[in-house]
Amino acid sequence: MSAPTRLSAGQLKSVADHLASLLADVVDGGSSLGFLAPLDRTAAADWWRSLTPAVAEGRLAIWVARDGERITGTVSVGFVDKPNGRHRAEILKLMVHGSARGRGLARTLLATAEQAAAEAGVTLLVLDTETGSPAESLYRRGGWTAAGTIPDYAADPAGVLHPTTLFFKKVGGSGAPRPEPAHQYRSAARYA
């Protein structure tokens, strides 16, 4: 298995069908990731292609792991473009194909995303995951801190509502590049 590689917008378009197969496998395996079963592969590929502008603009970074030519895992980082939030980013769509689980791929993908975010100047990462899921254990073992749980947050692939746990992790350090300075905002009361 090769090290995860970051996709360009063009590469994302060219592997969208492969990513759709991965997404369908994960959803069929019980992880919703925002989708319900049965997941139509054409719709899944279209969803991946819809992310191309965000990747091209640098608002989203996507990594894939491969076993030969087959994509076995992926993770994304969504960067905040608001002036007061450029120091934070969100881990999105960490998934591993059912046939590739149990080999540390999820940990490798997560570490790749964390390191790249830190190198981009991010100092705070956030994510959410289904409470009680194997993913929750992964994040806890990886040094993530649970910030709280929200009941009935999202439906599983069968449509049953489950709680989600919000996590955060400090990354980077004083040597990381800092985001652009935010503008000074005045109190709305001053303009009343």
KOLGU-585706 format. One record per residue (C-alpha): chain; x negated, y, z; residue in one letter. Coordinates in nm, 4 decimals. Each point is the difference from the previous one (the first is absolute). Example, Ala and Ser with C-alpha at 12.3 -4.5 7.8 and 13.67 -1.06 7.14 Angstrom:
KOLGU-585706
REC unit        u        v        w code
REC    A  -1.2300  -0.4500   0.7800    a
REC    A  -0.1370   0.3440  -0.0660    s
***
This chain:
KOLGU-585706
REC unit        u        v        w code
REC    A   0.0000   0.0000   0.0000    m
REC    A  -0.1407   0.3368  -0.1007    s
REC    A  -0.0093   0.3170   0.2102    a
REC    A   0.3071   0.2240  -0.0352    p
REC    A  -0.0205   0.2547  -0.2814    t
REC    A   0.1765   0.3335  -0.0266    r
REC    A   0.2282   0.0401  -0.2997    l
REC    A   0.0073   0.2983  -0.2319    s
REC    A   0.3365   0.1104  -0.1381    a
REC    A  -0.0737  -0.1805  -0.3272    g
REC    A  -0.0995  -0.3176   0.1789    q
REC    A   0.3186   0.0141   0.2065    l
REC    A   0.2078   0.0057  -0.3176    k
REC    A  -0.1907  -0.2946  -0.1430    s
REC    A   0.0413  -0.2218   0.3089    v
REC    A   0.3561   0.1026   0.0953    a
REC    A   0.1415  -0.3378  -0.1058    d
REC    A  -0.2579  -0.1830   0.2140    h
REC    A   0.0778   0.2246   0.2968    l
REC    A   0.3707  -0.0666  -0.0572    a
REC    A  -0.0664  -0.3734   0.0334    s
REC    A  -0.1873   0.0602   0.3255    l
REC    A   0.2803   0.2213   0.1326    l
REC    A   0.2635  -0.2587  -0.0933    a
REC    A  -0.1979  -0.2735   0.1774    d
REC    A  -0.0244   0.2076   0.3178    v
REC    A   0.3678   0.1005  -0.0050    v
REC    A   0.1045  -0.3595  -0.0710    d
REC    A  -0.2170  -0.0970   0.2993    g
REC    A   0.2067   0.2203   0.2326    g
REC    A  -0.1763   0.3379   0.0055    s
REC    A   0.2201   0.2787  -0.1278    s
REC    A  -0.2514   0.2764  -0.0739    l
REC    A   0.3025   0.2089  -0.0952    g
REC    A   0.1577  -0.2582  -0.2303    f
REC    A   0.2803  -0.2561   0.0218    l
REC    A   0.0015  -0.3547  -0.1364    a
REC    A   0.0255  -0.1188  -0.2618    p
REC    A  -0.2463   0.2515  -0.1383    l
REC    A   0.0204   0.0462  -0.3757    d
REC    A  -0.3555  -0.0080  -0.1407    r
REC    A   0.0764   0.2523  -0.2723    t
REC    A   0.1313   0.2429   0.2627    a
REC    A  -0.3056  -0.0729   0.2164    a
REC    A  -0.2388   0.0713  -0.2899    a
REC    A   0.1886   0.3200  -0.0777    d
REC    A  -0.0356   0.1034   0.3643    w
REC    A  -0.3770  -0.0520  -0.0148    w
REC    A  -0.0198   0.1986  -0.3246    r
REC    A   0.1979   0.2830   0.1623    s
REC    A  -0.2950   0.0505   0.2364    l
REC    A  -0.2345   0.0902  -0.2857    t
REC    A   0.0411   0.3807   0.0320    p
REC    A  -0.0746  -0.0106   0.3745    a
REC    A  -0.3151  -0.2048  -0.0673    v
REC    A  -0.1054   0.2359  -0.2816    a
REC    A   0.0479   0.3014   0.2288    e
REC    A  -0.1938  -0.1582   0.2880    g
REC    A   0.3020  -0.0078   0.2339    r
REC    A  -0.0078  -0.3800   0.0060    l
REC    A  -0.2894  -0.2457  -0.0064    a
REC    A   0.0609  -0.3681  -0.0762    i
REC    A  -0.2472  -0.2861   0.0450    w
REC    A   0.0392  -0.3537  -0.1269    v
REC    A  -0.1762  -0.3226   0.0925    a
REC    A  -0.0408  -0.2717  -0.2608    r
REC    A  -0.0736  -0.3671  -0.0125    d
REC    A  -0.1331  -0.0242  -0.3524    g
REC    A   0.2491   0.1928  -0.2126    e
REC    A   0.2924  -0.0500   0.2398    r
REC    A   0.0899   0.2833   0.2393    i
REC    A   0.0296  -0.1507   0.3476    t
REC    A   0.0408   0.3130   0.2116    g
REC    A   0.0416   0.3741   0.0029    t
REC    A   0.0091   0.2996   0.2333    v
REC    A   0.0714   0.3674  -0.0594    s
REC    A  -0.0772   0.3267   0.1749    v
REC    A   0.2398   0.2904  -0.0363    g
REC    A  -0.1720   0.3346   0.0547    f
REC    A   0.1892   0.2952   0.1482    v
REC    A  -0.0104   0.3105  -0.2183    d
REC    A   0.1511   0.2450   0.2506    k
REC    A  -0.2548   0.2495   0.1361    p
REC    A   0.0626  -0.0996   0.3619    n
REC    A  -0.0298  -0.3734  -0.0674    g
REC    A  -0.3003  -0.0487  -0.2238    r
REC    A  -0.1807  -0.1676   0.2887    h
REC    A   0.2428  -0.2947  -0.0038    r
REC    A   0.1052  -0.2743  -0.2393    a
REC    A   0.2306  -0.3010   0.0004    e
REC    A  -0.0848  -0.3642  -0.0601    i
REC    A   0.2576  -0.1368  -0.2456    l
REC    A   0.0903  -0.3340  -0.1573    k
REC    A  -0.2650  -0.2262   0.1506    l
REC    A   0.0829  -0.3402  -0.1451    m
REC    A  -0.1693  -0.3332  -0.0571    v
REC    A   0.1282  -0.2777  -0.2263    h
REC    A   0.1310  -0.2993   0.1954    g
REC    A  -0.2660  -0.2276  -0.1522    s
REC    A  -0.2826   0.2301   0.1166    a
REC    A   0.1028   0.0459   0.3638    r
REC    A  -0.2063  -0.1133   0.2962    g
REC    A  -0.3353   0.0930  -0.1533    r
REC    A  -0.0415   0.3527   0.1377    g
REC    A   0.1117   0.1805  -0.3152    l
REC    A   0.2475   0.2254   0.1832    a
REC    A  -0.2770   0.1074   0.2408    r
REC    A  -0.2324   0.0686  -0.2937    t
REC    A   0.2608   0.2069  -0.1844    l
REC    A   0.0853   0.1975   0.3140    l
REC    A  -0.3682   0.0691   0.0750    a
REC    A  -0.0515   0.1142  -0.3602    t
REC    A   0.2899   0.2448   0.0247    a
REC    A  -0.1103   0.1290   0.3412    e
REC    A  -0.3563   0.0593  -0.1190    q
REC    A   0.1072   0.1741  -0.3210    a
REC    A   0.2404   0.2241   0.1914    a
REC    A  -0.2736   0.0966   0.2453    a
REC    A  -0.2381   0.0726  -0.2882    e
REC    A   0.2682   0.2273  -0.1488    a
REC    A   0.0063   0.2063   0.3212    g
REC    A   0.3023  -0.1635   0.1595    v
REC    A  -0.0218  -0.0233   0.3782    t
REC    A   0.3434  -0.1455   0.0799    l
REC    A   0.1741  -0.2942  -0.1661    l
REC    A   0.3617  -0.1023   0.0585    v
REC    A   0.2157  -0.2927  -0.1091    l
REC    A   0.3159  -0.1861   0.0863    d
REC    A   0.0708  -0.3716  -0.0025    t
REC    A   0.2766  -0.2364   0.1034    e
REC    A  -0.0108  -0.0564   0.3745    t
REC    A  -0.1082  -0.3521   0.0873    g
REC    A  -0.1329  -0.0764  -0.3488    s
REC    A  -0.3423  -0.1524  -0.0719    p
REC    A  -0.0996   0.3417  -0.1357    a
REC    A   0.0604   0.1550   0.3411    e
REC    A  -0.2528  -0.2424   0.1506    s
REC    A  -0.2506   0.0880  -0.2733    l
REC    A   0.0205   0.3710   0.0804    y
REC    A  -0.0247  -0.0524   0.3756    r
REC    A  -0.3111  -0.2186  -0.0467    r
REC    A  -0.1429   0.2645  -0.2324    g
REC    A   0.0003   0.2694   0.2661    g
REC    A   0.3236   0.1737  -0.0955    w
REC    A   0.2100   0.1564   0.2772    t
REC    A   0.3753  -0.0497   0.0159    a
REC    A   0.1739   0.3362   0.0252    a
REC    A   0.3531  -0.1320   0.0388    g
REC    A   0.2749  -0.2174  -0.1383    t
REC    A   0.3075   0.1054  -0.1960    i
REC    A   0.2993  -0.2378   0.0097    p
REC    A   0.1761  -0.1073  -0.3212    d
REC    A  -0.2547   0.1888  -0.2110    y
REC    A  -0.0070  -0.2129  -0.3141    a
REC    A   0.1656  -0.3033  -0.1497    a
REC    A  -0.1897  -0.3198  -0.0684    d
REC    A   0.0267  -0.1533  -0.3489    p
REC    A   0.3315  -0.1620   0.0997    a
REC    A   0.1442   0.3350   0.1106    g
REC    A  -0.0216  -0.0561   0.3777    v
REC    A  -0.1099   0.3086   0.1959    l
REC    A  -0.3155  -0.0245   0.2132    h
REC    A  -0.1924   0.2410   0.2206    p
REC    A  -0.3288   0.1473  -0.1138    t
REC    A  -0.3058   0.0938   0.2012    t
REC    A  -0.1896   0.3170  -0.0830    l
REC    A  -0.3784  -0.0158   0.0311    f
REC    A  -0.2868   0.2467  -0.0199    f
REC    A  -0.3766  -0.0241  -0.0117    k
REC    A  -0.2695   0.2648   0.0254    k
REC    A  -0.2632  -0.0423  -0.2714    v
REC    A  -0.2997   0.1930  -0.1249    g
REC    A  -0.1899   0.2246   0.2302    g
REC    A  -0.1658   0.3350   0.0269    s
REC    A  -0.2118  -0.0817  -0.3064    g
REC    A   0.3050  -0.0454  -0.2246    a
REC    A   0.0813   0.2807  -0.2407    p
REC    A   0.2713   0.2256   0.1331    r
REC    A   0.3178   0.0823  -0.1898    p
REC    A   0.0566   0.3466  -0.1393    e
REC    A   0.0900   0.2466   0.2740    p
REC    A   0.3726   0.0473   0.0445    a
REC    A   0.1599   0.3413  -0.0393    h
REC    A   0.1022   0.1787   0.3162    q
REC    A   0.3797  -0.0219   0.0278    y
REC    A   0.1941   0.2631   0.1875    r
REC    A   0.2890  -0.0748   0.2284    s
REC    A   0.3396   0.0171  -0.1714    a
REC    A   0.1224   0.2053   0.2974    a
REC    A  -0.2301   0.2808  -0.1086    r
REC    A   0.1978   0.0412  -0.3229    y
REC    A   0.3488  -0.0071   0.1583    a
***
